[in-house]
Every structure is written in structure tokens, then in C-alpha cells.
Amino acid sequence: MKTKVYLSYIILAAVLLSMISSCNFSKVKIGEVRMMYGDNDDGRIAYRFSTFTGFERGSAEAEKGQTISFDYQASVEKGNLIIEWQSPGGDVLWRKNLTENDHGADELKVESPGKYTVIIQGKGAGGDFDVAWRVK
């Protein structure tokens, strides 16, 4: 009887572990997040949050001569958000510091091939953001 009970607990633990490991958790690397939900997919990062202090990253592979077109929308209820594009070498190519609601679009001319990174940094921010990009 005890063996069946122990076996049942082991199976239950394995099922729970499997379910937890398959969840799509946010890729926030550093910081604090309260009530954050959204997506971080190829070509788009969109989240709604009550408090966000940390970083969210996305990337685009591009070749010399291509263009990375992007648009952003943010509602900032508190704190601030920084949206930044970096070259494959880590140089800042474009940066926007948001302390209030804002939206816009821009593009980057690709000078060298590689992985270009968009970084969204929250500093005690509350609200939402949506950043989408495509390589042409």
C-alpha cells in the first residue's frame, strides 16, 4: 500500500514538473516584474505590466544593405521605459526614453551583417509596450 502511495506522489510530481517546464515564461533577465503578461516572438515584443524593472530583448538577423523597419507604442503610467536598438557590436544605433504615452516608427540601415538587438528597459514602469520589426 505504501509503495502505491509513494509511486502516486512520484507520478504527480513528474506531471507537475513537466507542466511547469512547458510554460512560456517571460524572458526578463534582470529586475522585478509584477503582473506582466504578453508575448516575445520573432519580430514583436508586447507586454502589459503593473511594475516592470528589468530588460526584455529581441533580435533581427540582417545583411549589409538591408533595412530594419520598426514601430513602437507605449503607455507609461509610472516610471519610464527605454527602447534601444544595438548593432551586432553593441553600439547604440537608436534610443528613445519614454516617460509618457508615445508611439512612432523608424528604420535602421544595416551597415554590417549580423544580429541586431532591440532592448526594452523598464525602470519602475507601469503600463504597456508593443514593439514590432521586420527586415527588408
Secondary structure by P-SEA (a helix, b strand, c coil): caaaaaaaaaaaaaaaaaaaaaccccccccccccbbbbbbccccccccccccccccbbbbbbcccbbbbbcbbbbbcccbbbbbbbcccccccbbbbbccccccccccccccccbbbbbbbbcccccbbbbbbbcc
